[in-house]
Amino acid sequence: MAGVSHFLILCWFSLLVGAFFGTLTRATFREAFKVGALIALLMVGVSLIIAYVMFFLPLGG
Amino acid sequence: MSETKGGGKMALACLLAWVFPGGGHWFLGRRVKSVVFLVLVLMTFFTGLVMQGRVYLANPEQPLTYLATFANVALGPLDLIGRRVFYERIIYIFPSESDPNLYQEIMRLNRAKILAVTHEYGTTFVLAAGLMNILLILDVFDIGIGRKR
């Protein structure tokens, strides 16, 4: 697993969580897909924004 | 399936949801959702195991490990697989130093897995699978009492 991309892991996790909450909170496939995709995209997007902001923070130590 | 279930049936549905991810929804007649939940929880859990994710042991010196252990145990029998894979035995409590052999063995297994680059990610996946199953049990309860259609 050493060569696996951190970004791909983030995408995979977001996909699973988005699909789960989409299915849990919506009754129809269409609505579940829309909500799931939105959650997954937001997770990836917000994570990238946080990562970008943290890039400028000192490492400390 | 919006009608209220009896107490016994509801308890059985919740128990099935704990034993088998999606089992409660299957019992309540929501077959498609049940299969989707089963696939999602299994994929999340086994992704975590493949990434060398940890299954937590309750450690009195670290109280937060009780919460993490609870999230793991929420997976039902899947948690047993995780413990067997990670610790090579079924164990829930972190051994005290008064049992040096078991303590050393658990520490050795922990150190071996922590070296994996994906260990923290894997642990997150395993915990997420357990938290998903807690939500499924609560969802089955809500459906059972008629709060959710």
Backbone of each chain as ProteinMPNN parsed JSONL, in Angstrom:
{"seq_chain_A": "MAGVSHFLILCWFSLLVGAFFGTLTRATFREAFKVGALIALLMVGVSLIIAYVMFFLPLGG", "coords_chain_A": {"N_chain_A": [[0.818, -1.214, 0.0], [2.175, 1.119, -0.039], [2.612, 2.766, -2.237], [0.254, 4.052, -2.739], [-2.001, 6.709, -3.546], [-2.56, 9.598, -1.58], [-4.559, 11.378, -2.221], [-6.268, 9.818, -3.772], [-7.168, 8.04, -1.837], [-8.596, 9.812, -0.251], [-10.606, 10.525, -2.097], [-11.864, 8.041, -2.466], [-12.8, 7.477, 0.122], [-14.536, 9.653, 0.461], [-16.368, 9.096, -1.532], [-17.53, 6.689, -0.62], [-18.661, 7.515, 1.85], [-20.333, 9.574, 0.956], [-22.103, 8.135, -0.722], [-23.246, 6.51, 1.209], [-24.596, 8.325, 2.968], [-26.265, 9.563, 1.153], [-27.936, 7.43, 0.373], [-29.019, 6.847, 2.845], [-30.468, 9.117, 3.581], [-32.23, 9.811, 1.563], [-35.068, 8.888, -0.456], [-35.465, 8.069, -3.147], [-33.559, 6.769, -5.941], [-32.496, 8.691, -7.658], [-32.526, 11.089, -6.165], [-30.914, 10.277, -4.032], [-28.524, 9.824, -5.338], [-27.887, 12.423, -6.183], [-27.589, 13.81, -3.729], [-25.586, 12.239, -2.526], [-23.456, 12.55, -4.358], [-23.051, 15.288, -4.089], [-22.257, 15.471, -1.388], [-19.883, 13.959, -1.467], [-18.322, 15.458, -3.282], [-18.164, 17.88, -1.885], [-16.769, 17.052, 0.388], [-14.272, 16.355, -0.7], [-13.551, 18.809, -1.882], [-13.588, 20.676, 0.318], [-11.647, 19.482, 1.913], [-9.386, 19.817, 0.307], [-9.208, 22.588, 0.291], [-8.714, 23.09, 3.008], [-6.295, 21.727, 3.232], [-4.749, 23.315, 1.538], [-4.704, 25.752, 2.918], [-3.428, 24.933, 5.256], [-0.941, 24.404, 4.285], [0.541, 26.697, 4.423], [0.983, 27.033, 7.066], [3.218, 26.949, 9.836], [5.335, 24.107, 10.555], [6.04, 23.612, 13.14], [7.543, 22.502, 16.273]], "CA_chain_A": [[0.0, 0.0, 0.0], [3.036, 2.282, 0.121], [2.55, 3.642, -3.402], [-1.105, 4.534, -2.964], [-2.086, 8.168, -3.478], [-3.381, 10.136, -0.493], [-5.732, 11.993, -2.837], [-7.191, 8.746, -4.163], [-7.791, 7.551, -0.604], [-9.59, 10.833, 0.101], [-11.726, 10.391, -3.034], [-12.544, 6.768, -2.185], [-13.513, 7.651, 1.394], [-15.637, 10.587, 0.213], [-17.361, 8.38, -2.345], [-18.249, 5.739, 0.246], [-19.462, 8.259, 2.826], [-21.393, 10.257, 0.206], [-23.093, 7.128, -1.13], [-23.949, 6.045, 2.412], [-25.547, 9.327, 3.459], [-27.278, 9.746, 0.112], [-28.887, 6.314, 0.48], [-29.682, 6.893, 4.161], [-31.352, 10.272, 3.787], [-33.159, 10.034, 0.459], [-35.871, 7.7, -0.764], [-35.315, 7.611, -4.529], [-32.178, 6.641, -6.413], [-32.073, 9.962, -8.253], [-32.225, 12.031, -5.076], [-29.782, 9.729, -3.278], [-27.327, 10.052, -6.153], [-27.561, 13.857, -6.147], [-27.084, 14.152, -2.388], [-24.324, 11.52, -2.347], [-22.42, 13.206, -5.175], [-22.785, 16.601, -3.484], [-21.475, 15.246, -0.159], [-18.543, 13.502, -1.846], [-17.593, 16.591, -3.864], [-17.879, 18.844, -0.819], [-15.704, 16.503, 1.246], [-12.99, 16.486, -1.401], [-13.266, 20.237, -2.047], [-13.255, 21.3, 1.606], [-10.358, 18.921, 2.349], [-8.321, 20.457, -0.479], [-9.076, 23.979, 0.772], [-8.043, 23.024, 4.318], [-4.905, 21.33, 2.98], [-4.064, 24.472, 0.952], [-4.492, 26.726, 4.001], [-2.441, 24.374, 6.188], [0.363, 24.393, 3.638], [1.271, 27.904, 4.81], [1.205, 27.041, 8.507], [4.521, 26.365, 10.21], [5.247, 22.725, 11.026], [6.233, 23.595, 14.578], [8.618, 21.636, 16.75]], "C_chain_A": [[0.85, 1.262, 0.0], [2.887, 3.271, -1.038], [1.19, 4.264, -3.637], [-1.166, 6.049, -2.736], [-3.006, 8.6, -2.345], [-4.675, 10.738, -1.058], [-6.757, 10.928, -3.236], [-7.897, 8.157, -2.941], [-8.885, 8.512, -0.156], [-10.823, 10.694, -0.786], [-12.542, 9.134, -2.729], [-13.377, 6.879, -0.905], [-14.736, 8.559, 1.194], [-16.758, 9.925, -0.57], [-18.206, 7.45, -1.482], [-19.177, 6.471, 1.217], [-20.619, 8.979, 2.119], [-22.491, 9.296, -0.211], [-23.908, 6.665, 0.072], [-25.003, 7.061, 2.84], [-26.629, 9.638, 2.416], [-28.356, 8.677, 0.219], [-29.687, 6.405, 1.775], [-30.753, 7.979, 4.22], [-32.357, 10.492, 2.67], [-33.838, 8.735, 0.038], [-35.622, 7.176, -2.177], [-33.84, 7.598, -4.937], [-31.644, 7.973, -6.915], [-31.663, 10.974, -7.173], [-30.998, 11.569, -4.282], [-28.48, 9.993, -4.024], [-26.894, 11.514, -6.077], [-26.948, 14.252, -4.802], [-25.725, 13.496, -2.145], [-23.185, 12.179, -3.096], [-22.035, 14.553, -4.574], [-21.913, 16.448, -2.235], [-20.036, 14.868, -0.512], [-17.713, 14.667, -2.398], [-17.223, 17.621, -2.796], [-16.758, 18.346, 0.083], [-14.34, 16.681, 0.597], [-12.591, 17.962, -1.492], [-12.825, 20.896, -0.753], [-11.911, 20.779, 2.117], [-9.199, 19.58, 1.607], [-8.104, 21.899, -0.024], [-8.324, 24.001, 2.11], [-6.563, 22.67, 4.137], [-4.104, 22.512, 2.436], [-3.738, 25.506, 2.028], [-3.385, 26.225, 4.932], [-1.032, 24.353, 5.609], [1.212, 25.583, 4.093], [1.547, 27.975, 6.304], [2.56, 26.427, 8.83], [4.338, 24.963, 10.768], [5.392, 22.626, 12.534], [7.413, 22.71, 14.974], [9.904, 22.387, 16.993]], "O_chain_A": [[0.308, 2.367, 0.035], [3.022, 4.479, -0.842], [0.992, 4.943, -4.644], [-0.487, 6.593, -1.866], [-4.091, 8.047, -2.166], [-5.742, 10.623, -0.455], [-7.961, 11.116, -3.059], [-9.078, 7.817, -3.003], [-9.963, 8.091, 0.263], [-11.952, 10.74, -0.297], [-13.772, 9.17, -2.736], [-14.521, 6.428, -0.86], [-15.825, 8.27, 1.692], [-17.939, 10.157, -0.312], [-19.431, 7.422, -1.592], [-20.337, 6.092, 1.384], [-21.744, 8.992, 2.618], [-23.675, 9.603, -0.073], [-25.116, 6.454, -0.033], [-26.163, 6.707, 3.052], [-27.769, 9.94, 2.767], [-29.548, 8.981, 0.162], [-30.875, 6.084, 1.807], [-31.808, 7.793, 4.826], [-33.268, 11.304, 2.829], [-33.275, 7.646, 0.153], [-35.571, 5.964, -2.383], [-33.005, 8.303, -4.37], [-30.503, 8.345, -6.642], [-30.616, 11.616, -7.255], [-30.15, 12.38, -3.91], [-27.464, 10.34, -3.422], [-25.71, 11.819, -5.93], [-25.927, 14.937, -4.746], [-24.815, 14.133, -1.614], [-22.09, 12.352, -2.561], [-20.861, 14.922, -4.547], [-20.954, 17.195, -2.043], [-19.088, 15.392, 0.072], [-16.551, 14.843, -2.029], [-16.118, 18.163, -2.797], [-15.897, 19.123, 0.496], [-13.378, 17.097, 1.242], [-11.447, 18.323, -1.217], [-11.81, 21.593, -0.72], [-11.125, 21.536, 2.687], [-8.158, 19.867, 2.198], [-6.971, 22.377, 0.04], [-7.424, 24.815, 2.319], [-5.693, 23.236, 4.798], [-2.944, 22.707, 2.801], [-2.642, 26.067, 2.052], [-2.516, 26.993, 5.344], [-0.049, 24.293, 6.348], [2.439, 25.497, 4.146], [2.26, 28.866, 6.765], [2.994, 25.486, 8.165], [3.315, 24.66, 11.381], [4.922, 21.666, 13.143], [8.172, 22.238, 14.128], [10.901, 21.788, 17.398]]}, "seq_chain_B": "MSETKGGGKMALACLLAWVFPGGGHWFLGRRVKSVVFLVLVLMTFFTGLVMQGRVYLANPEQPLTYLATFANVALGPLDLIGRRVFYERIIYIFPSESDPNLYQEIMRLNRAKILAVTHEYGTTFVLAAGLMNILLILDVFDIGIGRKR", "coords_chain_B": {"N_chain_B": [[-43.8, 0.781, 4.097], [-44.345, 2.213, 6.504], [-45.651, 1.777, 8.798], [-45.984, 1.368, 12.371], [-43.876, -0.8, 14.164], [-44.139, -3.683, 16.336], [-42.818, -3.943, 19.718], [-41.159, -6.211, 20.049], [-40.606, -7.027, 17.403], [-39.334, -4.772, 16.509], [-37.085, -4.7, 18.134], [-35.864, -7.014, 17.231], [-35.342, -6.257, 14.6], [-33.485, -4.198, 15.034], [-31.483, -5.664, 16.248], [-30.781, -7.385, 14.159], [-29.8, -5.468, 12.424], [-27.504, -4.771, 13.749], [-26.063, -7.17, 13.811], [-25.703, -7.732, 11.144], [-24.801, -5.682, 8.68], [-27.214, -3.633, 7.271], [-29.099, -5.551, 7.61], [-31.311, -5.032, 9.244], [-32.814, -3.257, 7.699], [-33.431, -4.944, 5.599], [-35.088, -6.749, 6.907], [-37.208, -5.055, 7.452], [-38.273, -4.788, 4.999], [-37.04, -3.2, 3.148], [-35.373, -3.861, 0.77], [-33.588, -3.181, -1.379], [-32.197, -0.918, -0.427], [-31.046, -2.139, 1.753], [-29.19, -3.939, 0.597], [-27.495, -2.109, -0.636], [-26.489, -0.739, 1.593], [-25.196, -2.843, 2.895], [-23.147, -3.474, 1.059], [-21.743, -1.019, 1.013], [-20.89, -0.675, 3.714], [-19.359, -3.003, 4.073], [-17.387, -2.599, 2.115], [-16.17, -0.296, 3.091], [-15.211, -1.194, 5.569], [-13.486, -3.384, 4.89], [-11.684, -2.108, 3.203], [-10.421, -0.567, 5.105], [-9.189, -2.584, 6.647], [-7.435, -3.699, 4.765], [-5.754, -1.588, 4.472], [-4.256, -1.787, 6.711], [-5.52, -0.909, 8.989], [-6.354, -0.115, 12.411], [-8.014, -1.956, 14.978], [-9.665, -0.924, 17.802], [-8.648, -1.27, 21.268], [-10.072, -1.257, 24.487], [-8.709, 0.908, 26.755], [-8.0, 1.607, 30.004], [-6.28, 3.668, 30.742], [-6.474, 5.438, 28.717], [-9.164, 7.014, 28.198], [-10.703, 7.751, 25.907], [-10.429, 5.661, 24.183], [-12.427, 3.92, 24.79], [-14.705, 4.888, 23.52], [-13.92, 4.606, 20.846], [-13.608, 1.842, 20.762], [-16.233, 1.115, 21.194], [-17.382, 2.05, 18.815], [-16.153, 0.282, 17.055], [-17.15, -2.187, 17.975], [-19.78, -1.886, 17.285], [-20.002, -2.905, 14.801], [-20.714, -5.513, 14.927], [-20.432, -8.996, 14.17], [-18.471, -8.558, 12.235], [-16.565, -7.084, 13.489], [-15.273, -8.978, 15.004], [-13.821, -10.306, 13.064], [-12.069, -8.279, 12.356], [-10.614, -7.987, 14.755], [-9.441, -10.468, 14.918], [-7.827, -10.439, 12.643], [-6.139, -8.245, 13.166], [-5.109, -8.524, 15.815], [-4.721, -11.192, 16.029], [-6.276, -12.672, 17.687], [-9.297, -12.786, 19.692], [-9.907, -10.006, 21.377], [-10.662, -7.438, 23.729], [-9.985, -5.676, 25.739], [-7.259, -3.65, 26.566], [-4.274, -5.214, 27.423], [-2.915, -5.357, 30.749], [0.251, -4.479, 32.25], [0.736, -6.367, 34.062], [0.362, -8.764, 32.933], [2.719, -9.792, 31.318], [3.462, -11.262, 28.982], [1.229, -11.284, 27.199], [0.893, -8.527, 27.0], [3.321, -7.712, 25.788], [3.059, -9.057, 23.353], [0.762, -7.877, 22.211], [1.675, -5.251, 22.002], [3.758, -5.662, 20.203], [2.365, -6.444, 17.881], [0.875, -4.111, 17.449], [2.937, -2.257, 16.931], [3.997, -3.304, 14.595], [1.951, -2.9, 12.712], [1.575, -0.178, 12.789], [3.687, 0.821, 11.403], [2.934, 0.805, 8.769], [2.237, 2.891, 5.977], [-0.359, 3.607, 5.434], [-1.74, 3.232, 7.766], [-3.125, 5.016, 9.585], [-5.117, 6.032, 7.922], [-6.445, 3.663, 7.344], [-7.402, 2.967, 9.885], [-9.234, 5.007, 10.22], [-11.093, 4.355, 8.221], [-12.039, 1.876, 9.216], [-13.194, 2.693, 11.652], [-15.119, 4.438, 10.607], [-16.777, 2.651, 9.279], [-17.926, 1.307, 11.448], [-19.295, 3.452, 12.676], [-21.079, 4.046, 10.651], [-22.681, 1.772, 10.803], [-23.852, 2.126, 13.306], [-25.489, 4.318, 12.727], [-27.174, 3.059, 10.922], [-28.504, 1.24, 12.582], [-29.88, 3.036, 14.242], [-31.451, 4.216, 12.284], [-33.069, 2.097, 11.501], [-34.455, 1.802, 13.893], [-35.853, 4.244, 13.967], [-37.478, 3.926, 11.713], [-38.906, 1.742, 12.57], [-40.422, 2.729, 14.759], [-42.012, 4.4, 13.436], [-41.217, 6.981, 12.966], [-39.8, 7.651, 10.787], [-40.387, 7.453, 7.307]], "CA_chain_B": [[-43.385, 0.257, 5.4], [-44.274, 3.304, 7.464], [-46.408, 1.441, 10.003], [-45.181, 1.134, 13.556], [-43.648, -2.214, 14.476], [-44.224, -4.027, 17.75], [-41.537, -3.851, 20.411], [-40.329, -7.391, 19.773], [-40.13, -6.985, 16.015], [-38.391, -3.66, 16.374], [-35.837, -5.125, 18.769], [-35.252, -7.981, 16.316], [-34.811, -5.495, 13.46], [-32.272, -3.511, 15.483], [-30.46, -6.7, 16.468], [-30.319, -7.801, 12.829], [-28.991, -4.364, 11.882], [-26.192, -4.809, 14.393], [-25.357, -8.402, 13.446], [-25.495, -7.828, 9.705], [-25.08, -4.347, 8.146], [-28.341, -3.638, 6.325], [-30.025, -6.64, 7.958], [-32.542, -4.452, 9.776], [-33.585, -2.723, 6.568], [-33.944, -6.12, 4.877], [-36.192, -7.262, 7.727], [-38.333, -4.122, 7.334], [-38.758, -4.817, 3.626], [-36.304, -2.267, 2.278], [-34.355, -4.792, 0.286], [-32.56, -2.535, -2.208], [-31.354, -0.124, 0.479], [-30.306, -3.092, 2.581], [-28.031, -4.434, -0.16], [-26.57, -0.976, -0.826], [-25.815, -0.511, 2.885], [-24.272, -3.967, 3.141], [-21.971, -3.312, 0.19], [-20.972, 0.155, 1.429], [-20.221, -0.914, 5.003], [-18.31, -4.009, 3.864], [-16.272, -1.997, 1.371], [-15.465, 0.624, 3.994], [-14.505, -1.975, 6.589], [-12.362, -4.163, 4.35], [-10.665, -1.144, 2.764], [-9.66, -0.244, 6.316], [-8.323, -3.715, 7.03], [-6.366, -3.812, 3.765], [-4.814, -0.49, 4.738], [-3.612, -2.055, 8.011], [-6.202, -0.123, 10.02], [-6.381, -0.697, 13.752], [-9.258, -2.141, 15.727], [-9.26, -0.406, 19.106], [-8.827, -1.977, 22.533], [-10.392, -0.337, 25.579], [-7.559, 1.082, 27.629], [-8.389, 2.49, 31.106], [-5.393, 4.835, 30.816], [-6.86, 6.348, 27.638], [-10.627, 6.842, 28.192], [-11.32, 7.892, 24.586], [-10.407, 4.375, 23.475], [-13.718, 3.252, 25.025], [-15.596, 5.321, 22.448], [-13.465, 3.98, 19.603], [-13.928, 0.416, 20.857], [-17.685, 1.021, 21.001], [-17.629, 2.189, 17.368], [-15.741, -0.977, 16.426], [-18.065, -3.267, 18.372], [-21.049, -1.652, 16.591], [-20.008, -3.652, 13.536], [-21.162, -6.89, 15.153], [-19.445, -10.052, 13.901], [-17.35, -8.057, 11.425], [-15.544, -6.637, 14.433], [-14.494, -10.158, 15.396], [-12.857, -10.531, 11.976], [-11.045, -7.243, 12.494], [-9.736, -8.302, 15.904], [-8.674, -11.674, 14.562], [-6.806, -10.051, 11.668], [-5.168, -7.296, 13.72], [-4.456, -8.996, 17.048], [-4.602, -12.66, 15.931], [-7.118, -13.233, 18.755], [-10.43, -11.926, 20.036], [-9.534, -9.295, 22.601], [-11.334, -6.138, 23.78], [-9.364, -4.82, 26.743], [-5.809, -3.569, 26.438], [-3.722, -5.963, 28.565], [-2.08, -4.6, 31.676], [1.637, -4.958, 32.3], [0.811, -7.507, 34.975], [0.396, -9.953, 32.073], [3.78, -9.31, 30.4], [3.501, -11.964, 27.693], [0.161, -10.75, 26.347], [1.2, -7.105, 26.801], [4.384, -7.625, 24.788], [2.543, -9.54, 22.073], [-0.128, -6.847, 21.658], [2.528, -4.124, 21.618], [4.502, -6.053, 18.997], [1.429, -6.393, 16.753], [0.578, -2.692, 17.228], [4.097, -1.587, 16.309], [4.156, -3.822, 13.234], [0.949, -2.301, 11.817], [1.734, 1.289, 12.776], [4.714, 1.147, 10.411], [2.328, 0.95, 7.437], [1.953, 4.292, 5.634], [-1.809, 3.83, 5.4], [-2.326, 2.767, 9.026], [-4.095, 5.973, 10.122], [-6.264, 6.036, 7.008], [-7.16, 2.396, 7.545], [-8.126, 3.069, 11.16], [-10.386, 5.886, 9.967], [-12.077, 3.574, 7.459], [-12.642, 0.875, 10.108], [-14.076, 3.43, 12.565], [-16.253, 4.964, 9.833], [-17.699, 1.529, 9.028], [-18.669, 1.092, 12.692], [-20.222, 4.576, 12.868], [-22.159, 3.852, 9.67], [-23.612, 0.743, 11.283], [-24.641, 2.726, 14.388], [-26.536, 5.108, 12.075], [-28.151, 2.123, 10.34], [-29.33, 0.722, 13.686], [-30.781, 4.126, 14.633], [-32.398, 4.398, 11.183], [-34.031, 1.001, 11.627], [-35.29, 2.136, 15.053], [-36.768, 5.32, 13.552], [-38.478, 3.346, 10.81], [-39.731, 0.835, 13.371], [-41.397, 3.449, 15.591], [-42.837, 5.217, 12.544], [-40.728, 8.356, 12.887], [-39.299, 7.864, 9.427], [-41.075, 6.618, 6.325]], "C_chain_B": [[-43.29, 1.376, 6.418], [-45.01, 2.961, 8.76], [-45.482, 1.107, 11.161], [-45.073, -0.367, 13.828], [-43.832, -2.435, 15.973], [-42.845, -3.991, 18.377], [-40.605, -4.999, 20.09], [-39.749, -7.367, 18.375], [-39.094, -5.886, 15.826], [-37.03, -4.03, 16.977], [-35.098, -6.11, 17.867], [-34.624, -7.269, 15.115], [-33.505, -4.787, 13.84], [-31.134, -4.511, 15.703], [-29.88, -7.176, 15.134], [-29.431, -6.738, 12.2], [-27.597, -4.371, 12.484], [-25.379, -6.027, 13.903], [-24.89, -8.362, 11.998], [-25.808, -6.459, 9.112], [-26.164, -4.389, 7.064], [-29.383, -4.69, 6.654], [-31.355, -6.128, 8.49], [-33.428, -3.909, 8.667], [-34.182, -3.861, 5.746], [-35.174, -6.659, 5.596], [-37.429, -6.375, 7.597], [-38.833, -3.992, 5.894], [-38.06, -3.859, 2.681], [-35.089, -2.977, 1.7], [-33.236, -4.102, -0.493], [-31.605, -1.724, -1.328], [-30.476, -1.032, 1.322], [-29.036, -3.574, 1.878], [-27.002, -3.325, -0.344], [-25.785, -0.723, 0.463], [-24.799, -1.611, 3.172], [-22.978, -3.783, 2.345], [-21.098, -2.153, 0.674], [-20.208, -0.084, 2.733], [-19.107, -1.945, 4.839], [-17.105, -3.41, 3.144], [-15.466, -1.065, 2.265], [-14.616, -0.159, 4.989], [-13.282, -2.699, 6.01], [-11.292, -3.275, 3.711], [-9.774, -0.786, 3.95], [-8.718, -1.356, 6.717], [-7.152, -3.866, 6.059], [-5.302, -2.742, 3.988], [-4.151, -0.618, 6.103], [-4.229, -1.219, 9.137], [-6.306, -0.88, 11.331], [-7.819, -0.897, 14.223], [-8.886, -1.807, 17.174], [-9.494, -1.383, 20.249], [-9.125, -0.94, 23.605], [-9.219, -0.295, 26.549], [-7.929, 2.067, 28.748], [-7.507, 3.734, 31.218], [-5.699, 5.856, 29.726], [-8.374, 6.234, 27.436], [-11.276, 6.946, 26.812], [-11.317, 6.581, 23.797], [-11.699, 3.584, 23.711], [-14.708, 3.612, 23.914], [-15.221, 4.643, 21.125], [-13.782, 2.485, 19.606], [-15.421, 0.2, 20.648], [-18.029, 1.115, 19.513], [-17.234, 0.917, 16.63], [-16.734, -2.094, 16.71], [-19.425, -3.121, 17.679], [-21.133, -2.391, 15.271], [-20.456, -5.099, 13.71], [-20.071, -7.898, 14.841], [-18.262, -9.6, 13.046], [-16.197, -7.611, 12.322], [-14.662, -7.806, 14.877], [-13.431, -10.462, 14.346], [-11.699, -9.546, 12.105], [-10.074, -7.553, 13.62], [-8.857, -9.507, 15.602], [-7.525, -11.316, 13.605], [-5.718, -9.206, 12.334], [-4.395, -7.883, 14.891], [-4.245, -10.517, 17.078], [-5.352, -13.35, 17.059], [-8.299, -12.288, 18.978], [-10.134, -11.282, 21.386], [-10.169, -7.903, 22.564], [-10.663, -5.158, 24.736], [-7.852, -4.827, 26.534], [-5.17, -4.248, 27.658], [-2.847, -5.08, 29.463], [-0.677, -5.217, 31.706], [1.801, -6.102, 33.299], [0.749, -8.832, 34.222], [1.44, -9.68, 30.98], [3.786, -9.992, 29.037], [2.471, -11.397, 26.719], [0.434, -9.277, 26.019], [2.25, -6.943, 25.702], [3.884, -8.032, 23.406], [1.649, -8.493, 21.407], [0.691, -5.631, 21.208], [3.299, -4.429, 20.333], [3.594, -5.94, 17.76], [1.075, -4.943, 16.412], [1.706, -2.018, 16.468], [4.253, -2.021, 14.857], [3.189, -3.135, 12.273], [1.132, -0.797, 11.709], [2.762, 1.715, 11.733], [4.127, 1.348, 9.022], [1.962, 2.412, 7.19], [0.457, 4.585, 5.768], [-2.5, 3.457, 6.706], [-3.418, 3.711, 9.551], [-5.341, 6.05, 9.241], [-7.119, 4.788, 7.237], [-7.985, 2.418, 8.815], [-9.375, 3.93, 10.99], [-11.488, 5.139, 9.212], [-12.8, 2.58, 8.371], [-13.614, 1.554, 11.082], [-15.314, 3.937, 11.831], [-17.272, 3.858, 9.556], [-18.553, 1.258, 10.271], [-19.692, 2.197, 12.929], [-21.376, 4.501, 11.877], [-23.177, 2.856, 10.207], [-24.441, 1.247, 12.46], [-25.79, 3.546, 13.784], [-27.601, 4.204, 11.462], [-29.074, 1.56, 11.415], [-30.342, 1.792, 14.119], [-31.842, 4.365, 13.559], [-33.485, 3.327, 11.243], [-34.985, 1.276, 12.792], [-36.321, 3.204, 14.674], [-37.864, 4.799, 12.632], [-39.453, 2.482, 11.614], [-40.775, 1.559, 14.201], [-42.239, 4.407, 14.748], [-42.394, 6.66, 12.428], [-40.236, 8.687, 11.485], [-40.041, 6.937, 8.477], [-40.111, 5.995, 5.359]], "O_chain_B": [[-42.287, 1.495, 7.122], [-45.002, 3.745, 9.708], [-44.361, 0.634, 10.973], [-46.055, -1.103, 13.732], [-43.7, -1.509, 16.774], [-41.831, -4.006, 17.681], [-39.408, -4.799, 19.882], [-38.567, -7.645, 18.171], [-38.118, -6.041, 15.091], [-35.978, -3.72, 16.419], [-33.874, -6.061, 17.747], [-33.531, -7.619, 14.67], [-32.545, -4.777, 13.069], [-29.977, -4.237, 15.385], [-28.669, -7.347, 14.989], [-28.444, -7.049, 11.533], [-26.623, -4.022, 11.817], [-24.184, -5.926, 13.624], [-23.828, -8.885, 11.66], [-26.98, -6.091, 9.042], [-26.032, -5.1, 6.067], [-30.448, -4.718, 6.037], [-32.404, -6.714, 8.223], [-34.647, -4.082, 8.693], [-35.306, -3.755, 5.254], [-36.18, -6.984, 4.965], [-38.558, -6.865, 7.627], [-39.712, -3.179, 5.608], [-38.461, -3.729, 1.524], [-33.947, -2.726, 2.087], [-32.061, -4.407, -0.286], [-30.385, -1.82, -1.454], [-29.309, -0.73, 1.574], [-27.958, -3.616, 2.47], [-25.798, -3.554, -0.226], [-24.571, -0.518, 0.431], [-23.689, -1.344, 3.631], [-21.875, -3.916, 2.875], [-19.875, -2.274, 0.741], [-19.031, 0.26, 2.846], [-18.026, -1.782, 5.406], [-15.957, -3.671, 3.505], [-14.236, -1.044, 2.208], [-13.452, 0.168, 5.223], [-12.187, -2.633, 6.568], [-10.119, -3.648, 3.679], [-8.552, -0.708, 3.829], [-7.572, -1.1, 7.087], [-6.022, -4.126, 6.472], [-4.118, -2.955, 3.73], [-3.551, 0.337, 6.595], [-3.557, -0.866, 10.106], [-6.34, -2.11, 11.361], [-8.712, -0.111, 13.907], [-7.914, -2.339, 17.708], [-10.406, -2.209, 20.208], [-8.509, 0.125, 23.636], [-8.796, -1.318, 27.088], [-8.151, 3.246, 28.47], [-7.953, 4.755, 31.742], [-5.247, 6.999, 29.793], [-8.827, 5.451, 26.601], [-12.294, 6.299, 26.564], [-12.101, 6.407, 22.864], [-12.032, 2.689, 22.934], [-15.452, 2.759, 23.431], [-16.085, 4.172, 20.386], [-14.176, 1.926, 18.582], [-15.834, -0.768, 20.009], [-18.86, 0.358, 19.012], [-17.909, 0.516, 15.682], [-17.113, -2.85, 15.816], [-20.142, -4.106, 17.503], [-22.209, -2.495, 14.681], [-20.564, -5.833, 12.727], [-18.913, -7.691, 15.202], [-17.18, -10.183, 13.119], [-15.024, -7.738, 11.971], [-13.461, -7.644, 15.097], [-12.3, -10.824, 14.671], [-10.529, -9.908, 11.983], [-8.862, -7.404, 13.466], [-7.687, -9.555, 15.98], [-6.409, -11.818, 13.738], [-4.528, -9.418, 12.102], [-3.172, -7.759, 14.959], [-3.67, -11.057, 18.024], [-5.079, -14.514, 17.352], [-8.299, -11.147, 18.516], [-10.118, -11.959, 22.414], [-10.213, -7.261, 21.514], [-10.766, -3.944, 24.557], [-7.246, -5.882, 26.35], [-5.485, -3.9, 28.796], [-2.143, -4.186, 28.993], [-0.465, -6.337, 31.242], [2.86, -6.726, 33.377], [1.042, -9.888, 34.782], [1.08, -9.37, 29.845], [4.089, -9.348, 28.033], [2.788, -11.073, 25.575], [0.225, -8.841, 24.887], [2.082, -6.13, 24.793], [4.247, -7.416, 22.404], [1.753, -8.245, 20.205], [0.423, -5.054, 20.154], [3.468, -3.557, 19.481], [4.002, -5.408, 16.728], [0.985, -4.582, 15.239], [1.476, -1.304, 15.493], [4.598, -1.215, 13.993], [3.561, -2.82, 11.142], [0.874, -0.208, 10.659], [2.716, 2.84, 11.235], [4.75, 1.992, 8.179], [1.442, 3.089, 8.077], [0.064, 5.681, 6.168], [-3.728, 3.374, 6.747], [-4.504, 3.263, 9.918], [-6.466, 6.124, 9.736], [-8.346, 4.857, 7.312], [-9.124, 1.952, 8.836], [-10.434, 3.626, 11.54], [-12.669, 5.277, 9.529], [-14.023, 2.453, 8.312], [-14.716, 1.058, 11.312], [-16.424, 3.876, 12.36], [-18.48, 4.093, 9.593], [-19.754, 1.01, 10.163], [-20.821, 1.923, 13.335], [-22.511, 4.846, 12.207], [-24.384, 3.063, 10.085], [-25.599, 0.856, 12.613], [-26.922, 3.482, 14.263], [-28.787, 4.535, 11.476], [-30.276, 1.417, 11.196], [-31.516, 1.491, 14.336], [-32.99, 4.678, 13.874], [-34.668, 3.614, 11.058], [-36.184, 1.013, 12.69], [-37.5, 3.092, 15.009], [-39.028, 5.181, 12.754], [-40.66, 2.49, 11.371], [-41.897, 1.072, 14.341], [-43.077, 5.136, 15.278], [-43.108, 7.484, 11.856], [-40.253, 9.84, 11.055], [-40.295, 5.777, 8.8], [-40.524, 5.259, 4.463]]}, "name": "protein", "num_of_chains": 2, "seq": "MAGVSHFLILCWFSLLVGAFFGTLTRATFREAFKVGALIALLMVGVSLIIAYVMFFLPLGGMSETKGGGKMALACLLAWVFPGGGHWFLGRRVKSVVFLVLVLMTFFTGLVMQGRVYLANPEQPLTYLATFANVALGPLDLIGRRVFYERIIYIFPSESDPNLYQEIMRLNRAKILAVTHEYGTTFVLAAGLMNILLILDVFDIGIGRKR"}
